[in-house]
Amino acid sequence: MKRSCFYAAPCFFLIPLLALAASGCATTGQGSSAVEKNLAVSALLRFDDIPVPAGFSQLPKESFIFQTESVRAGVLRYEGKAGGESVMQFYKQQMPAYNWQPVNTIEFGLKQLSFEKPGQSCIVVIEGAGAKSTVTISVGPKSEKPKSPLK
C-alpha cells in the first residue's frame, strides 16, 4: 500500500500543473492574436481625422504640432503594445474611413504608408519589435503642382 501512495502523490501535483500550463498556453496564444487583429481607434486624437490605435501613448518629447486656421503640420510619435503587421492593417483600414486616400506602401524593415487628401499629405511609419510598436505620423500641407499642358 505504501508503494501506491508514493506513486499517487506526485500525480496530485503533476496533473493540476499540466492542466494549468496547457490552459495558460492556449489563453496566451488566443489572447494576443485576438488583440492584434482587432485594434480599435483611440478616443483621444491629436488630429480629429488621423486615427491612433487604442492603448497607444503619445511620446510628447518626440512630437511636434503647428496649426493655424489654414495650415497644419506635425510629427506625432506613439508607442503601444501591438505587432507592426497589425498596426499596418489598422491604418490601411482606418485611414480611408477618415477620408484619406492611400498613395503607396513601402515595407523594408520599417513599414511606411503614405496617404493624401485635398491639400494635405500624411505619412505613417511603423517600427515594430515583437508585440511592441512605435508609430510616427507626419502630416503637412501638400503642394499643388500646376498641371502642364499636353504637348
Backbone as CSV, one residue per row, in Angstrom:
resi,resn,N_x,N_y,N_z,CA_x,CA_y,CA_z,C_x,C_y,C_z
1,MET,0.805,-1.192,0.000,0.000,0.000,0.000,0.852,1.261,0.000
2,LYS,1.921,1.264,0.753,2.778,2.430,0.774,3.291,2.751,-0.611
3,ARG,3.544,1.721,-1.383,4.088,1.919,-2.717,3.110,2.674,-3.619
4,SER,1.826,2.370,-3.565,0.853,3.070,-4.406,0.687,4.527,-3.969
5,CYS,0.756,4.821,-2.678,0.665,6.203,-2.216,1.872,6.996,-2.680
6,PHE,3.027,6.356,-2.708,4.227,7.029,-3.152,4.086,7.479,-4.610
7,TYR,3.513,6.621,-5.461,3.345,6.969,-6.870,2.139,7.892,-7.092
8,ALA,1.146,7.830,-6.250,-0.048,8.649,-6.417,0.200,10.100,-6.007
9,ALA,1.040,10.321,-5.011,1.288,11.683,-4.520,1.811,12.607,-5.627
10,PRO,2.799,12.209,-6.422,3.243,13.122,-7.484,2.141,13.410,-8.505
11,CYS,1.239,12.474,-8.708,0.163,12.691,-9.667,-0.754,13.827,-9.221
12,PHE,-0.951,13.964,-7.902,-1.792,15.044,-7.394,-1.206,16.404,-7.737
13,PHE,0.101,16.496,-7.784,0.748,17.756,-8.127,0.955,17.908,-9.628
14,LEU,1.237,16.809,-10.292,1.574,16.844,-11.709,0.366,17.157,-12.592
15,ILE,-0.775,16.539,-12.323,-1.957,16.733,-13.158,-2.438,18.188,-13.119
16,PRO,-2.616,18.801,-11.947,-3.034,20.213,-11.958,-1.987,21.131,-12.604
17,LEU,-0.715,20.821,-12.409,0.338,21.630,-13.002,0.291,21.562,-14.522
18,LEU,0.093,20.373,-15.072,-0.008,20.215,-16.520,-1.263,20.908,-17.059
19,ALA,-2.368,20.794,-16.347,-3.607,21.447,-16.783,-3.446,22.965,-16.782
20,LEU,-2.786,23.495,-15.762,-2.556,24.933,-15.682,-1.646,25.402,-16.815
21,ALA,-0.602,24.666,-17.082,0.323,25.034,-18.159,-0.373,24.988,-19.517
22,ALA,-1.181,23.965,-19.751,-1.877,23.846,-21.040,-2.894,24.960,-21.225
23,SER,-3.635,25.307,-20.186,-4.621,26.380,-20.321,-3.939,27.728,-20.457
24,GLY,-2.815,27.937,-19.796,-2.074,29.189,-19.920,-1.568,29.394,-21.326
25,CYS,-1.058,28.360,-21.967,-0.545,28.484,-23.329,-1.677,28.777,-24.300
26,ALA,-2.793,28.116,-24.128,-3.911,28.329,-25.041,-4.447,29.748,-24.902
27,THR,-4.544,30.235,-23.671,-5.075,31.574,-23.462,-4.143,32.626,-24.025
28,THR,-2.850,32.489,-23.780,-1.889,33.472,-24.267,-1.892,33.526,-25.780
29,GLY,-1.913,32.402,-26.437,-1.899,32.384,-27.899,-3.137,33.017,-28.486
30,GLN,-4.297,32.692,-27.955,-5.532,33.241,-28.488,-5.669,34.712,-28.144
31,GLY,-5.305,35.073,-26.931,-5.478,36.451,-26.498,-4.635,37.423,-27.295
32,SER,-3.370,37.111,-27.522,-2.518,38.062,-28.226,-2.916,38.211,-29.683
33,SER,-3.315,37.130,-30.341,-3.698,37.266,-31.746,-5.036,37.988,-31.870
34,ALA,-5.946,37.803,-30.913,-7.236,38.484,-30.981,-7.052,39.987,-30.791
35,VAL,-6.139,40.384,-29.883,-5.895,41.802,-29.658,-5.276,42.420,-30.903
36,GLU,-4.322,41.752,-31.508,-3.645,42.320,-32.665,-4.553,42.400,-33.882
37,LYS,-5.499,41.505,-34.025,-6.366,41.525,-35.198,-7.406,42.631,-35.129
38,ASN,-7.800,43.033,-33.918,-8.907,43.975,-33.775,-8.490,45.227,-33.013
39,LEU,-7.571,45.994,-33.556,-7.186,47.241,-32.901,-8.313,48.252,-33.064
40,ALA,-8.650,48.916,-31.988,-9.708,49.927,-32.007,-9.071,51.313,-32.090
41,VAL,-9.876,52.298,-32.446,-9.407,53.682,-32.535,-9.446,54.300,-31.141
42,SER,-8.386,55.002,-30.790,-8.305,55.685,-29.506,-9.371,56.776,-29.420
43,ALA,-9.847,57.042,-28.226,-10.835,58.105,-28.019,-10.169,59.488,-28.028
44,LEU,-8.869,59.535,-27.727,-8.148,60.803,-27.690,-7.264,60.927,-28.927
45,LEU,-7.616,61.848,-29.807,-6.857,62.061,-31.035,-6.322,63.486,-31.064
46,ARG,-5.061,63.653,-31.404,-4.482,64.993,-31.537,-5.040,65.709,-32.765
47,PHE,-5.220,64.975,-33.857,-5.890,65.484,-35.052,-7.137,64.650,-35.221
48,ASP,-8.290,65.283,-35.365,-9.549,64.549,-35.380,-9.741,63.660,-36.601
49,ASP,-8.904,63.803,-37.625,-9.059,62.962,-38.811,-7.887,62.000,-39.029
50,ILE,-7.059,61.818,-38.002,-5.950,60.851,-38.084,-6.076,59.900,-36.900
51,PRO,-6.486,58.657,-37.164,-6.707,57.703,-36.076,-5.397,57.201,-35.464
52,VAL,-5.509,56.783,-34.215,-4.395,56.180,-33.478,-4.968,54.945,-32.796
53,PRO,-4.241,53.823,-32.805,-4.767,52.625,-32.131,-4.976,52.863,-30.635
54,ALA,-6.062,52.345,-30.109,-6.344,52.437,-28.676,-5.212,51.780,-27.900
55,GLY,-4.849,52.383,-26.793,-3.788,51.845,-25.954,-2.407,52.372,-26.311
56,PHE,-2.289,53.125,-27.401,-1.004,53.710,-27.765,-0.852,55.048,-27.051
57,SER,0.338,55.299,-26.522,0.611,56.535,-25.786,1.485,57.449,-26.617
58,GLN,1.136,58.730,-26.600,1.936,59.706,-27.332,3.252,59.921,-26.594
59,LEU,4.323,60.103,-27.353,5.633,60.436,-26.805,5.811,61.946,-26.977
60,PRO,5.428,62.752,-25.973,5.388,64.203,-26.135,6.745,64.836,-26.445
61,LYS,7.831,64.288,-25.931,9.151,64.865,-26.184,9.617,64.615,-27.617
62,GLU,8.924,63.713,-28.327,9.287,63.393,-29.703,8.192,63.817,-30.681
63,SER,7.264,64.648,-30.225,6.135,65.077,-31.050,6.133,66.591,-31.198
64,PHE,5.589,67.058,-32.312,5.540,68.481,-32.621,4.287,68.759,-33.435
65,ILE,3.594,69.856,-33.108,2.418,70.262,-33.879,2.483,71.764,-34.124
66,PHE,2.174,72.156,-35.366,1.985,73.560,-35.728,0.659,73.632,-36.454
67,GLN,-0.237,74.503,-35.956,-1.559,74.564,-36.574,-2.091,75.987,-36.533
68,THR,-2.624,76.432,-37.694,-3.336,77.702,-37.790,-4.688,77.396,-38.422
69,GLU,-5.447,78.438,-38.754,-6.744,78.207,-39.390,-6.603,77.544,-40.754
70,SER,-5.531,77.840,-41.471,-5.398,77.323,-42.831,-4.296,76.281,-43.016
71,VAL,-3.423,76.115,-42.047,-2.294,75.195,-42.197,-2.144,74.358,-40.936
72,ARG,-1.823,73.103,-41.151,-1.444,72.276,-40.010,-0.281,71.393,-40.443
73,ALA,0.621,71.188,-39.524,1.769,70.320,-39.757,2.151,69.724,-38.411
74,GLY,2.682,68.548,-38.465,3.100,67.940,-37.213,3.763,66.598,-37.408
75,VAL,4.507,66.226,-36.389,5.092,64.900,-36.293,4.683,64.377,-34.927
76,LEU,3.907,63.316,-34.932,3.422,62.719,-33.692,3.989,61.313,-33.572
77,ARG,4.553,61.012,-32.407,5.090,59.662,-32.177,4.313,59.011,-31.043
78,TYR,3.973,57.735,-31.291,3.213,56.954,-30.330,3.903,55.614,-30.117
79,GLU,3.656,55.031,-28.953,4.197,53.718,-28.634,3.073,52.880,-28.036
80,GLY,3.043,51.598,-28.407,1.993,50.747,-27.878,2.295,49.277,-28.032
81,LYS,1.420,48.473,-27.469,1.595,47.028,-27.476,0.741,46.398,-28.567
82,ALA,1.315,46.302,-29.742,0.696,45.614,-30.874,1.808,45.385,-31.888
83,GLY,1.729,44.289,-32.595,2.731,43.984,-33.603,2.650,44.928,-34.788
84,GLY,3.773,45.109,-35.465,3.836,46.020,-36.599,2.866,45.676,-37.709
85,GLU,2.671,44.399,-37.957,1.761,43.973,-39.027,0.319,44.372,-38.720
86,SER,-0.112,44.189,-37.473,-1.495,44.552,-37.143,-1.678,46.066,-37.106
87,VAL,-0.636,46.816,-36.745,-0.729,48.277,-36.777,-0.838,48.745,-38.225
88,MET,-0.087,48.109,-39.121,-0.175,48.465,-40.540,-1.582,48.191,-41.069
89,GLN,-2.160,47.057,-40.720,-3.525,46.741,-41.149,-4.528,47.741,-40.570
90,PHE,-4.302,48.176,-39.341,-5.156,49.186,-38.712,-5.203,50.443,-39.575
91,TYR,-4.040,50.939,-39.984,-4.005,52.170,-40.786,-4.560,51.959,-42.189
92,LYS,-4.329,50.806,-42.772,-4.896,50.537,-44.102,-6.420,50.536,-44.046
93,GLN,-6.991,50.073,-42.939,-8.450,50.028,-42.797,-9.028,51.359,-42.338
94,GLN,-8.372,52.022,-41.395,-8.952,53.199,-40.753,-8.772,54.502,-41.529
95,MET,-7.638,54.704,-42.172,-7.401,55.991,-42.841,-8.459,56.313,-43.905
96,PRO,-8.865,55.360,-44.760,-9.937,55.683,-45.721,-11.253,56.085,-45.035
97,ALA,-11.509,55.566,-43.837,-12.719,55.943,-43.103,-12.666,57.406,-42.664
98,TYR,-11.476,57.995,-42.620,-11.290,59.402,-42.270,-10.995,60.242,-43.523
99,ASN,-11.358,59.704,-44.687,-11.230,60.379,-45.991,-9.798,60.566,-46.475
100,TRP,-8.877,59.737,-46.015,-7.508,59.729,-46.522,-7.416,58.668,-47.614
101,GLN,-6.831,59.040,-48.735,-6.662,58.101,-49.847,-5.250,57.518,-49.806
102,PRO,-5.119,56.205,-49.911,-3.774,55.612,-49.909,-3.010,55.988,-51.176
103,VAL,-1.728,56.285,-51.011,-0.860,56.628,-52.133,0.091,55.475,-52.408
104,ASN,0.805,55.033,-51.359,1.699,53.885,-51.522,2.052,53.286,-50.169
105,THR,2.619,52.098,-50.232,3.086,51.388,-49.047,4.485,50.874,-49.346
106,ILE,5.393,51.079,-48.411,6.755,50.584,-48.555,7.059,49.736,-47.330
107,GLU,7.500,48.513,-47.564,7.880,47.625,-46.467,9.291,47.122,-46.714
108,PHE,10.197,47.573,-45.899,11.568,47.093,-45.943,12.152,47.393,-44.570
109,GLY,12.002,46.444,-43.667,12.366,46.702,-42.275,11.254,47.502,-41.622
110,LEU,11.209,48.793,-41.910,10.119,49.650,-41.434,8.927,49.485,-42.361
111,LYS,7.781,49.890,-41.884,6.576,49.909,-42.719,6.182,51.371,-42.867
112,GLN,6.043,51.819,-44.103,5.680,53.203,-44.360,4.453,53.250,-45.247
113,LEU,3.439,53.971,-44.803,2.213,54.137,-45.569,2.025,55.625,-45.836
114,SER,1.732,55.959,-47.087,1.500,57.358,-47.451,0.039,57.535,-47.847
115,PHE,-0.557,58.639,-47.367,-1.951,58.959,-47.651,-2.032,60.423,-48.033
116,GLU,-3.106,60.778,-48.732,-3.342,62.179,-49.046,-4.833,62.466,-49.118
117,LYS,-5.128,63.727,-48.946,-6.461,64.271,-49.152,-6.239,65.665,-49.713
118,PRO,-7.258,66.330,-50.218,-7.035,67.636,-50.840,-6.229,68.582,-49.940
119,GLY,-5.087,68.998,-50.440,-4.240,69.951,-49.734,-3.393,69.393,-48.611
120,GLN,-3.466,68.086,-48.327,-2.742,67.509,-47.197,-2.098,66.182,-47.566
121,SER,-1.007,65.888,-46.899,-0.405,64.565,-47.026,-0.083,64.048,-45.626
122,CYS,-0.067,62.729,-45.510,0.192,62.087,-44.223,1.034,60.848,-44.474
123,ILE,2.114,60.723,-43.721,2.983,59.554,-43.812,2.988,58.883,-42.446
124,VAL,2.720,57.581,-42.432,2.715,56.800,-41.205,3.863,55.807,-41.297
125,VAL,4.787,55.872,-40.333,5.921,54.954,-40.279,5.752,54.092,-39.033
126,ILE,5.852,52.775,-39.227,5.654,51.828,-38.139,6.943,51.052,-37.923
127,GLU,7.458,51.125,-36.705,8.626,50.357,-36.312,8.141,49.351,-35.274
128,GLY,8.349,48.066,-35.537,7.843,47.071,-34.611,8.892,46.052,-34.243
129,ALA,8.905,45.705,-32.978,9.765,44.637,-32.489,8.911,43.745,-31.603
130,GLY,8.539,42.581,-32.122,7.679,41.674,-31.365,6.285,42.239,-31.225
131,ALA,5.811,42.323,-30.000,4.446,42.792,-29.753,4.408,44.264,-29.363
132,LYS,5.480,45.008,-29.650,5.533,46.430,-29.314,5.869,47.209,-30.579
133,SER,5.183,48.338,-30.779,5.406,49.141,-31.981,5.506,50.619,-31.630
134,THR,6.250,51.331,-32.467,6.305,52.787,-32.413,5.759,53.297,-33.733
135,VAL,4.856,54.244,-33.658,4.224,54.815,-34.845,4.601,56.286,-34.919
136,THR,5.083,56.708,-36.085,5.374,58.115,-36.331,4.437,58.595,-37.420
137,ILE,3.651,59.614,-37.101,2.688,60.183,-38.050,3.175,61.576,-38.414
138,SER,3.446,61.792,-39.688,3.858,63.109,-40.186,2.746,63.632,-41.079
139,VAL,2.252,64.814,-40.772,1.181,65.408,-41.568,1.569,66.835,-41.924
140,GLY,1.217,67.236,-43.128,1.538,68.591,-43.551,0.816,68.950,-44.831
141,PRO,0.978,70.194,-45.236,0.329,70.629,-46.476,0.959,69.951,-47.683
142,LYS,0.137,69.724,-48.670,0.598,69.109,-49.915,0.667,70.210,-50.955
143,SER,1.804,70.297,-51.623,1.913,71.327,-52.656,1.128,70.887,-53.880
144,GLU,0.374,71.808,-54.397,-0.408,71.553,-55.597,0.394,72.035,-56.790
145,LYS,0.849,71.107,-57.607,1.612,71.464,-58.802,0.635,71.812,-59.917
146,PRO,0.939,72.886,-60.634,0.064,73.206,-61.768,0.197,72.121,-62.835
147,LYS,-0.913,71.768,-63.436,-0.890,70.746,-64.472,-0.275,71.337,-65.733
148,SER,0.666,70.574,-66.285,1.298,71.063,-67.511,0.430,70.674,-68.708
149,PRO,0.354,71.560,-69.685,-0.447,71.259,-70.873,0.181,70.102,-71.663
150,LEU,-0.647,69.312,-72.275,-0.157,68.200,-73.100,0.508,68.752,-74.355
151,LYS,1.613,68.149,-74.717,2.327,68.605,-75.911,2.031,67.719,-77.070
